[in-house]
């Protein structure tokens, strides 16, 4: 199974030197960009946390990471709770209506099927508070199709439009849809020194030139609206 090979695959893909650089870049991304969408008093969940670059660096009242990779626990800093579970089983471990914000980065393209994507997004909806938000960052197949499947664990080709439809099916309404933000990888032609990343994030007119990752912010629909929609769908 691919899942059992993920730790070895990621150790090869992200050697120690690369991971240290990624951590510094993610600190800049969190402080200079993502923190504008996340209150410092929020309860924050990261799905597919990997080496915890986001959850270690975001300011929040409570931080929780979910990942099947056993390496995740070793990389989490003090104050970060780690659940070693599948994302589609999230609601079995986490209380419903608990989190203010859920975040995932470069995760959905690893899902086995579109049904798998929906199962994860619906579990995220369950554990979010009413009007809680999900933030999704991921490679946009439309802008990186030549290199999209250079990574062995990429399974699904996804675009910003496809993900917007998926989150709507899962009970969310999109608030922010940016088709192009960050470059496809940290090994892109755009250098990843933290100061340059900070400058790039403050110059969004550059994003259409270098960006190949979409960014979506969506809010959980009120329960009453969901009940009406489910009844109409039936």
N, C-alpha and C positions, 0 to 999 in steps of 0.2 A: 504494500500500500504506500502511496506517495506520502501520506501523513507521517508515517514512521521514518521516512527519509528526510523530512524537512529540517531537523536540527543539523544534520551533516551538510545538506544543501546550503543552508544559510551560513554555516561556518566557512564554507568555501567562498560564498558570494560576498560575505561581509567580514573580511579579516579584521583583526584588532585595530590596525591603524585606520582602516576605513570606517569602522564603527565609531571611533573617537571623533573623527571629522564629522560624521553624521550627527553625533550628539550635539556638537557645537552648532551645526547648522539648524538643527531642530530647536535648540534653545532660542535662536534668533527668530525662527518662524513663529514660535509660540508667543514670544514677547512682542514682536513687531507686527503680527498679523492676526493669528488665531485668537489671541486674548481679547480682541475687540468683539468677539462673538461669545465669549465665555466669562461670566461674572466670577470674581475671586471667591465668592461665597457659595459657588455652585458645587453640587455633587456631580462628578464627571466620570464617565465610563468610557474606556477605550476597547474596541472590539478588534481582535487581531493585533495585539499590542507589540508582538515581536520582541525587539530589544528595548522597548519602553522609552524610545526617544521622545515621543510626544508626552506621555503620561508623567514621565519624570520631570518635565520642564514646564508644564502648564500650571499656573497658579489656580488653586481650587481648594474648597473646604474639605473635600473628600475625593480621593482618586482611586479608581479601581481598574485593573487590567484583566482582560480575558484573552486567553490564547491556549491552543493545544500544545504548543512548543514548550517542553520542560525548561528550556533555556531562559524563558521569560522571567521566571521567578528569580533567577540568579542576577538578572540585570535590573530588576526593580529597586529603586531607592527606598530608604526608610520612609514610611508614610503611605506607600503604595500597596494596596491589597491586590493579590493575584489569584484568579480562579483558573485552574488548568482544565477548562471544559470547552466543548464545541460551542460556537456562537449560536447555533440553532437550538441549543439546550439552555440558553441563558436564563429564560424565565423559570427554569426548574431550580436554579441556584440563587437568583437575585429576587428580592421582594418586588411585587408589582408597584408601579407608580413611585419608584424610589429616586431615580436620577433626574437631574435638570438637563443634562447634556450628554449625548453619546457621540463618540467620534470614531471614525475609521479612515485609515489611509492605505491606499494600495492593497485593498483586501478583497473586494467583491470579485475582481477578475480571477481570483483563485477558486471561486466556488465551482462545484461540479456541474451545476445546471441552473436554469432560471428559477426552478422550484426551490432550489437551495437558497438562492438570493432572497426570494420572498419569505421563506421560513425564517431567515436571519432578521430581515427587516421587521417582520411581524413580532418576533421576540423582543426586538429593540423597542417597538411601540409599547409593548406590555410593561417593560421595566421603567419607561419614562413617566414622569409626572404629567398631569394634564397640561397641555400646551408646552411640554418639553420639546427640545430640539435635537435633531441629529445633524451632524456635520460630516460630509463625505468628500474625501479627496481621492482621486484615482486617475489612472492613465486614460486618456480619451482616444479610443481607437481611431477616430476620424483623423487625428493629427499625428499619430505615431504608429500607423499600421505596418510600416516597413520593419519596425523593431519590436512590435508588441509581443510576438511569440519567441523572441530571443531568450526569454526566461522559461525554463522547463515547467514551472508550476503555474503559468498563466493558462487558464482553461477557457474563460468566456471573453469574447470581444464585446466591450461595453462602451457606449458613448454617454455624454451628459443627458441626451434626450431619452435614451433607454432607461437610465437610472431614475430620471424624473418620473417616468411612467411606473417604474417599480415601486417607488416610494409612495406614489398616489394609491396604488393597489394595497399597500401595507398600512394605509391610514394616515398619511402625512400630506401636507400642502407645502410645496416649494416656496421659499421666500427669497432665496438668492441662488441664481444659476450662472456660474461663470465658466464657459466652455474651456478657457485657456488661462492657466495660472502659472504653476511651477513647471520647470523643464521635466522631461520624461524621467530621467534618472539623475543621481548626483554625479554621475560620470559624463554628464552632457558637456557640450562645448562651452557652456556658460560656467566659469569658475565658481566654486562653492566655498570661497572664503566667507566667514560670517559677515564681515562688513559689507561685502559686495551683495550678499543675499539681502541684507537689510536695505541697501540702496535699491535693489531690484524690487522688493516688496513695496517700496514707497513710490515707485514709478510704474503704475499699472499700464501705462501706454506701451511698455516693453513686453507685456505678457503675450499679446498676439504674435510677437516676433519669435519668442523663445519658448513660450508655454505649450505644454502638451498634456497637462493634467487638468481635469475639471474640478470645480469646487461647488458643492451644493449644500445649502442650509435649508432644512425643512422642519416645519412645526407639526407636532402631533395634533390631529383633529380632536375637537371635543367629543366626548363619548356619545352625546345625543346625536351628533351628526353621523358618527359611525353606525349607530343603530339604524338610523333611517336609510343610509346607503346599503347596509347589509340586507335590510328588509326589501328594498327595491331590487337588489341583485337576486334575491331569492324568487 
